[in-house]
Amino acid sequence: MNNYVFIGPPGAGKGTMAKKMAEEFGYTHLSTGDLIRNEQQKGSALGKLADQLIDQGNLLPDKVVIEMFQNFILDNPTKVGYIFDGFPRTPEQAKHFSAFLLKARIPFTNAVYLDLPPHVSLARLLKRAEIEDRKDDTKETIQHRLRVYDAKTKPILKFFHDRGKLLTIDAQGTPEEQYARLKDALELKTV
């Protein structure tokens, strides 16, 4: 079983790459963003909190996200492995993530950093905003999210690097080019 964390700035293609790997190889894809958007659509207490924080480009409290992650794992066992997309996002979450996996005896393979320059992130997200009508993808909100990413999420790269678990992938180019680089780096072969 292989388990991966996808890390990268907004617009780096974490969700797109995770979905492709899930479809081709059978991984279970945990998208924190999808879980949160479902709560927002339901109008739950978590969804209302997310409305206040995320739509302004901020993150949910660590405790809430950690609980969502643990519940997802317990409710969705897998034989192939997990791809964690959008979790962990802070050093505190990374510590809880590692401790939980160790306690649950779930092996951890790699954190995959999808490296993308800020100007490319901004351009991709503005294009996505037009296509998907996402209210959280305004220029100001995207720029704020990029600053939050630099301050809160980018430090976890060191956490995984120090454990010898960090791989870096160039996230520029088409999704097909990016996916080919990802499969090569992870040594994934289509059967």
PEKAUR-V976081 format. One record per backbone hydrogen bond with DSSP energy under -0.5 kcal/mol. NH is the residue of the N-H (numbers start at 0). CO is the residue of the C=O. If there is no record, write none. Layout:
NH/CO
NH/CO
//
This chain:
1/79
3/81
4/109
5/83
6/4
6/111
8/113
11/8
16/12
17/13
18/14
19/15
20/16
21/17
22/18
23/19
24/20
25/21
26/20
27/80
28/26
29/27
29/82
30/28
31/29
31/84
34/30
35/31
36/32
37/33
38/34
39/35
40/36
41/37
42/38
43/38
47/43
48/44
49/45
50/46
51/47
52/48
53/49
54/49
55/52
56/53
57/52
63/60
64/60
65/61
66/62
67/63
68/64
69/65
70/66
71/67
72/68
73/69
74/70
75/71
75/72
82/27
83/3
84/29
84/82
85/5
85/83
93/89
94/90
95/91
96/92
97/93
98/94
99/95
100/96
101/97
102/98
103/99
104/101
105/100
106/104
108/2
109/2
110/164
111/4
111/109
112/110
112/166
113/6
113/111
114/112
114/168
119/116
120/116
121/117
122/118
123/119
124/120
125/121
126/122
127/123
128/124
129/125
130/126
131/127
132/128
134/132
136/133
141/137
142/138
143/139
144/140
145/141
146/142
147/143
148/144
149/145
150/146
151/147
152/147
152/148
153/148
155/152
156/153
157/154
158/154
159/155
160/156
161/157
162/158
162/159
163/160
164/159
166/110
166/164
168/112
170/114
170/168
177/173
178/174
179/175
180/176
181/177
182/178
183/179
184/180
185/181
186/182
186/183
187/182
//
